Amino acid sequence: NPETMEVLGIPGVKIVPEDTMSKEVLKSGSSASQAERLTAGTQTGEKSAEDIALELEWDPENLFGKLPQDTDHIERRLLARQADQKEEEEEKAKEEYELARAELEEYRASRVMPQNDASAMLTYMLETEINELEFECVRCKEELNASFFQFIEDEITASEDSEYIEKLRTITTTIKDFTKFVEANVAALAAPIDRLKKVLTAKDKKATIAQMGSDGEIDTALLALLQTNINTARQAEQTDAAEFMQKVFNACSKFVE
């Protein structure tokens, strides 16, 4: 507004109509800079980025805390690259795990479990790697009976080889410890089976879980059984079943500290 500019009385500034602005020259360089900023604000009514930033940061009582600083383009690209790299590493780790799992299952299937033969069973267990003993104790549980352990005792009595005797005693202790551990786990998982069936067969599962939580029927044993079912479903690639059991697990875990 030319009249407004005249009232302001900025020295050395020549006010020209808009249609001739591009052809005229402001008389003073310093005054021109001031006039440009003033006329720009007057004509457009827009606020500068600095003014807006100051308004956004106005928080004298610190109600919102310190605003996070915007990362630059390079940092954003770096973060995106790191995210892609992490995803690739996770995918690679998953593939390696599945390959190792397949090889392990193939190895286990290739071993033929002896039946009704204590001597062959002893040889079988002595040839088993230590990290596979727990699995074999579960698979061969019916064969690891009193007759089997009596056979080992007879072998110890008859042998004069101290190294062989020590090996027999070690395998006996190891098998018994693993067997006790497995039996304890089986008993712990067997107890909440009825409660799991109660949840799975309920029409209103949410209400049933809430009632069971109030009655103290949800404990770590039930969660362990649920987790076992989740793992089994995932290994069998039963995605829907695994996701359903995971939802039940999440609902029940709220009642266990």
The 8 nearest C-alpha neighbors of each residue, nearest first, counted from 0:
[[1, 3, 2, 4, 41, 42, 38, 5],
 [2, 0, 4, 3, 14, 5, 15, 16],
 [3, 1, 5, 4, 0, 6, 7, 14],
 [2, 4, 6, 0, 5, 1, 7, 8],
 [3, 5, 1, 7, 2, 6, 8, 0],
 [6, 4, 8, 2, 7, 3, 1, 9],
 [5, 7, 3, 8, 4, 2, 9, 1],
 [8, 6, 4, 5, 9, 3, 2, 10],
 [7, 9, 5, 6, 10, 4, 12, 3],
 [8, 10, 7, 12, 11, 4, 5, 30],
 [11, 9, 12, 8, 30, 13, 27, 7],
 [10, 12, 27, 26, 13, 9, 30, 25],
 [13, 11, 10, 25, 9, 26, 14, 30],
 [12, 14, 25, 15, 11, 26, 24, 10],
 [15, 13, 1, 12, 16, 4, 5, 25],
 [14, 16, 20, 13, 19, 17, 23, 1],
 [15, 17, 18, 19, 20, 14, 1, 0],
 [18, 16, 20, 19, 15, 21, 14, 22],
 [17, 19, 16, 20, 21, 15, 22, 23],
 [18, 20, 22, 17, 21, 16, 23, 15],
 [21, 19, 17, 23, 22, 18, 15, 16],
 [20, 22, 19, 23, 18, 24, 17, 15],
 [23, 21, 19, 20, 24, 18, 15, 17],
 [24, 22, 20, 21, 19, 25, 15, 13],
 [23, 25, 26, 22, 20, 21, 13, 27],
 [26, 24, 27, 31, 13, 12, 23, 28],
 [25, 27, 11, 24, 12, 28, 13, 31],
 [28, 26, 30, 29, 31, 25, 11, 12],
 [29, 27, 31, 30, 32, 26, 25, 33],
 [30, 28, 31, 32, 27, 33, 34, 26],
 [29, 31, 33, 27, 32, 28, 34, 12],
 [32, 30, 28, 34, 29, 33, 27, 25],
 [33, 31, 35, 29, 30, 34, 36, 28],
 [32, 34, 30, 36, 31, 35, 37, 29],
 [35, 33, 31, 37, 36, 32, 38, 30],
 [34, 36, 32, 38, 37, 33, 39, 31],
 [37, 35, 39, 33, 34, 38, 40, 32],
 [36, 38, 34, 40, 39, 35, 41, 33],
 [37, 39, 41, 35, 40, 36, 42, 34],
 [40, 38, 36, 42, 37, 41, 35, 43],
 [39, 41, 44, 37, 38, 43, 42, 45],
 [40, 42, 38, 39, 44, 43, 37, 0],
 [41, 43, 39, 40, 38, 44, 0, 45],
 [44, 42, 45, 40, 41, 39, 38, 46],
 [43, 45, 40, 41, 42, 46, 39, 38],
 [46, 44, 43, 40, 47, 39, 41, 42],
 [47, 45, 50, 48, 51, 44, 40, 49],
 [46, 48, 50, 49, 51, 45, 40, 52],
 [47, 49, 51, 50, 52, 46, 53, 45],
 [48, 50, 52, 47, 51, 53, 46, 54],
 [51, 49, 53, 47, 52, 48, 46, 54],
 [52, 50, 54, 48, 53, 49, 55, 47],
 [53, 51, 49, 55, 54, 50, 48, 56],
 [52, 54, 50, 56, 51, 55, 57, 49],
 [53, 55, 51, 57, 52, 56, 50, 58],
 [56, 54, 52, 53, 57, 51, 58, 50],
 [55, 57, 53, 54, 58, 52, 66, 65],
 [58, 56, 54, 55, 53, 59, 52, 61],
 [57, 59, 61, 60, 56, 62, 63, 55],
 [60, 58, 61, 57, 62, 56, 63, 64],
 [61, 59, 62, 58, 63, 64, 57, 56],
 [62, 60, 58, 64, 59, 63, 65, 57],
 [63, 61, 60, 64, 58, 59, 65, 57],
 [62, 64, 61, 65, 58, 66, 60, 56],
 [65, 63, 61, 62, 66, 58, 60, 67],
 [64, 66, 67, 63, 61, 56, 68, 62],
 [65, 67, 64, 68, 63, 56, 69, 55],
 [68, 66, 65, 69, 70, 64, 63, 56],
 [67, 69, 70, 66, 65, 71, 56, 52],
 [70, 68, 67, 71, 66, 72, 75, 74],
 [71, 69, 74, 68, 75, 72, 73, 67],
 [70, 72, 74, 73, 75, 69, 76, 68],
 [71, 73, 75, 74, 76, 70, 77, 69],
 [74, 72, 76, 75, 71, 77, 70, 78],
 [73, 75, 77, 76, 71, 72, 70, 78],
 [76, 74, 78, 72, 77, 73, 79, 71],
 [75, 77, 79, 73, 74, 78, 80, 72],
 [78, 76, 74, 80, 75, 79, 81, 73],
 [77, 79, 81, 75, 80, 76, 74, 82],
 [80, 78, 76, 82, 77, 81, 75, 83],
 [79, 81, 77, 83, 78, 82, 76, 84],
 [82, 80, 84, 78, 83, 79, 85, 77],
 [81, 83, 79, 85, 80, 84, 78, 86],
 [84, 82, 80, 86, 81, 85, 87, 79],
 [83, 85, 81, 87, 86, 82, 80, 88],
 [86, 84, 88, 82, 87, 83, 81, 89],
 [85, 87, 83, 89, 84, 88, 90, 82],
 [88, 86, 84, 90, 85, 89, 91, 83],
 [89, 87, 91, 85, 90, 86, 92, 84],
 [90, 88, 92, 86, 91, 87, 93, 85],
 [89, 91, 93, 87, 88, 92, 86, 94],
 [90, 92, 88, 94, 93, 89, 87, 95],
 [93, 91, 89, 95, 94, 90, 88, 96],
 [92, 94, 96, 90, 91, 95, 89, 97],
 [93, 95, 91, 97, 96, 92, 98, 90],
 [94, 96, 98, 92, 93, 97, 99, 91],
 [97, 95, 93, 99, 98, 94, 100, 92],
 [96, 98, 100, 94, 99, 95, 101, 93],
 [97, 99, 95, 101, 100, 96, 94, 102],
 [100, 98, 102, 96, 101, 97, 95, 103],
 [101, 99, 97, 103, 98, 102, 96, 104],
 [100, 102, 98, 104, 103, 99, 97, 105],
 [101, 103, 105, 99, 100, 104, 106, 98],
 [104, 102, 106, 100, 105, 101, 99, 107],
 [105, 103, 107, 101, 106, 102, 108, 100],
 [104, 106, 102, 108, 103, 107, 101, 109],
 [107, 105, 103, 109, 104, 108, 102, 110],
 [108, 106, 104, 109, 105, 110, 103, 111],
 [107, 109, 105, 106, 110, 104, 111, 103],
 [108, 110, 106, 107, 105, 111, 104, 112],
 [111, 109, 108, 107, 112, 106, 123, 105],
 [110, 112, 113, 109, 108, 107, 123, 114],
 [111, 113, 110, 114, 139, 120, 123, 138],
 [114, 112, 120, 119, 116, 111, 115, 123],
 [113, 115, 116, 112, 142, 120, 117, 119],
 [116, 114, 117, 113, 142, 120, 119, 118],
 [115, 117, 114, 119, 118, 120, 113, 147],
 [118, 116, 120, 147, 119, 121, 115, 150],
 [117, 119, 121, 120, 116, 122, 150, 147],
 [120, 118, 122, 116, 121, 117, 123, 113],
 [121, 119, 123, 117, 118, 122, 113, 116],
 [122, 120, 118, 124, 123, 119, 117, 125],
 [121, 123, 125, 119, 120, 124, 126, 118],
 [122, 124, 120, 126, 121, 125, 119, 127],
 [123, 125, 127, 121, 126, 122, 120, 132],
 [124, 126, 122, 127, 123, 121, 170, 128],
 [127, 125, 123, 124, 122, 128, 121, 129],
 [128, 126, 124, 125, 132, 131, 129, 123],
 [129, 127, 131, 130, 132, 126, 125, 124],
 [128, 130, 132, 131, 127, 133, 126, 173],
 [129, 131, 128, 132, 133, 134, 127, 135],
 [132, 130, 128, 134, 129, 133, 135, 127],
 [133, 131, 135, 129, 134, 130, 136, 127],
 [132, 134, 136, 135, 131, 177, 137, 130],
 [135, 133, 137, 131, 132, 136, 138, 130],
 [136, 134, 138, 132, 137, 133, 139, 131],
 [137, 135, 133, 139, 140, 134, 138, 132],
 [136, 138, 140, 134, 135, 139, 133, 181],
 [137, 139, 135, 136, 140, 134, 141, 112],
 [140, 138, 136, 142, 141, 137, 135, 143],
 [139, 141, 137, 143, 136, 142, 138, 178],
 [142, 140, 139, 143, 144, 138, 137, 136],
 [141, 143, 139, 140, 144, 114, 115, 147],
 [144, 142, 140, 141, 147, 139, 145, 148],
 [143, 145, 147, 146, 142, 141, 148, 140],
 [144, 146, 148, 147, 149, 143, 150, 142],
 [147, 145, 149, 144, 148, 150, 117, 143],
 [146, 148, 150, 117, 144, 149, 145, 143],
 [147, 149, 151, 145, 150, 146, 152, 144],
 [150, 148, 152, 146, 151, 147, 145, 153],
 [149, 151, 153, 147, 148, 152, 146, 154],
 [150, 152, 154, 148, 149, 153, 155, 147],
 [153, 151, 149, 155, 154, 150, 156, 148],
 [152, 154, 156, 150, 151, 155, 157, 149],
 [155, 153, 151, 157, 152, 156, 158, 150],
 [154, 156, 152, 158, 153, 164, 157, 151],
 [157, 155, 153, 154, 158, 152, 159, 164],
 [156, 158, 154, 155, 153, 159, 152, 160],
 [157, 159, 155, 160, 156, 154, 164, 163],
 [160, 158, 161, 157, 164, 156, 155, 163],
 [159, 161, 163, 162, 158, 164, 165, 155],
 [162, 160, 164, 163, 159, 165, 158, 166],
 [161, 163, 165, 164, 160, 166, 167, 159],
 [164, 162, 166, 160, 165, 161, 167, 158],
 [163, 165, 161, 167, 166, 155, 162, 160],
 [166, 164, 168, 162, 167, 163, 169, 161],
 [165, 167, 163, 169, 164, 168, 170, 162],
 [168, 166, 164, 170, 165, 169, 171, 163],
 [167, 169, 171, 165, 166, 170, 172, 164],
 [168, 170, 166, 172, 171, 167, 173, 165],
 [169, 171, 173, 167, 172, 168, 174, 166],
 [172, 170, 168, 174, 169, 173, 167, 175],
 [173, 171, 175, 169, 170, 174, 176, 168],
 [172, 174, 170, 176, 171, 175, 169, 177],
 [175, 173, 177, 171, 176, 172, 178, 170],
 [174, 176, 178, 172, 177, 173, 179, 171],
 [177, 175, 173, 179, 178, 174, 172, 180],
 [176, 178, 180, 174, 179, 175, 133, 181],
 [177, 179, 175, 181, 180, 176, 174, 182],
 [180, 178, 182, 176, 177, 181, 183, 175],
 [179, 181, 177, 183, 178, 182, 176, 184],
 [182, 180, 184, 178, 183, 179, 177, 185],
 [181, 183, 185, 179, 184, 180, 178, 186],
 [184, 182, 186, 180, 181, 185, 179, 187],
 [185, 183, 187, 181, 186, 182, 188, 180],
 [184, 186, 182, 188, 187, 183, 189, 181],
 [187, 185, 189, 183, 184, 188, 182, 190],
 [186, 188, 184, 185, 189, 190, 183, 220],
 [189, 187, 185, 186, 190, 224, 184, 191],
 [188, 190, 186, 192, 187, 191, 185, 193],
 [189, 191, 188, 187, 192, 186, 193, 220],
 [192, 190, 194, 221, 193, 189, 188, 195],
 [193, 191, 195, 194, 189, 190, 196, 188],
 [194, 192, 196, 195, 191, 197, 190, 189],
 [195, 193, 197, 191, 196, 192, 198, 216],
 [194, 196, 192, 198, 197, 193, 191, 199],
 [197, 195, 193, 199, 194, 198, 200, 192],
 [196, 198, 194, 195, 200, 199, 201, 193],
 [199, 197, 195, 201, 196, 200, 204, 194],
 [198, 200, 196, 201, 197, 195, 204, 202],
 [199, 201, 197, 198, 196, 202, 204, 195],
 [202, 200, 204, 198, 203, 199, 197, 207],
 [203, 201, 204, 200, 199, 207, 198, 205],
 [204, 202, 201, 206, 205, 207, 208, 198],
 [203, 205, 207, 201, 206, 202, 198, 208],
 [204, 206, 208, 207, 203, 209, 250, 247],
 [207, 205, 209, 208, 204, 203, 210, 211],
 [208, 206, 204, 210, 209, 205, 211, 203],
 [207, 209, 211, 205, 210, 206, 212, 204],
 [210, 208, 212, 206, 207, 211, 205, 213],
 [211, 209, 213, 207, 212, 208, 206, 214],
 [212, 210, 214, 216, 208, 213, 209, 207],
 [211, 213, 209, 215, 210, 214, 217, 254],
 [212, 214, 210, 211, 215, 209, 216, 254],
 [215, 213, 211, 212, 216, 210, 217, 209],
 [214, 216, 212, 213, 217, 211, 218, 254],
 [217, 215, 211, 214, 212, 218, 194, 213],
 [218, 216, 212, 215, 221, 211, 254, 251],
 [217, 219, 220, 221, 255, 216, 222, 215],
 [218, 220, 222, 221, 223, 255, 217, 252],
 [221, 219, 223, 222, 218, 188, 187, 224],
 [220, 222, 224, 191, 223, 219, 218, 217],
 [221, 223, 219, 225, 224, 220, 226, 248],
 [224, 222, 220, 226, 221, 225, 219, 227],
 [225, 223, 227, 221, 222, 226, 188, 220],
 [224, 226, 222, 228, 227, 223, 248, 221],
 [225, 227, 229, 223, 228, 224, 222, 230],
 [228, 226, 224, 230, 225, 229, 231, 223],
 [227, 229, 231, 225, 226, 230, 232, 224],
 [228, 230, 241, 226, 232, 227, 231, 244],
 [231, 229, 233, 227, 232, 228, 226, 234],
 [230, 232, 228, 234, 229, 233, 227, 235],
 [233, 231, 237, 235, 241, 229, 230, 234],
 [234, 232, 236, 230, 235, 231, 237, 241],
 [233, 235, 231, 236, 232, 230, 237, 229],
 [234, 236, 232, 233, 237, 231, 238, 230],
 [237, 235, 233, 234, 238, 232, 241, 231],
 [238, 236, 232, 235, 240, 233, 239, 241],
 [237, 239, 241, 240, 236, 242, 233, 232],
 [240, 238, 242, 241, 237, 243, 232, 244],
 [239, 241, 243, 242, 238, 237, 244, 232],
 [242, 240, 229, 238, 232, 244, 239, 243],
 [241, 243, 245, 239, 240, 244, 238, 246],
 [244, 242, 240, 246, 245, 241, 239, 247],
 [245, 243, 247, 241, 246, 242, 229, 248],
 [244, 246, 248, 242, 243, 247, 241, 249],
 [247, 245, 249, 243, 248, 244, 250, 242],
 [246, 248, 244, 250, 245, 249, 251, 243],
 [247, 249, 245, 251, 246, 250, 252, 244],
 [248, 250, 246, 252, 247, 251, 245, 253],
 [251, 249, 247, 248, 252, 253, 246, 208],
 [250, 252, 248, 253, 249, 254, 247, 208],
 [253, 251, 249, 255, 254, 250, 248, 222],
 [254, 252, 251, 255, 250, 249, 256, 212],
 [255, 253, 252, 212, 251, 256, 217, 218],
 [256, 254, 252, 253, 218, 217, 219, 251],
 [255, 254, 253, 252, 218, 219, 217, 251]]
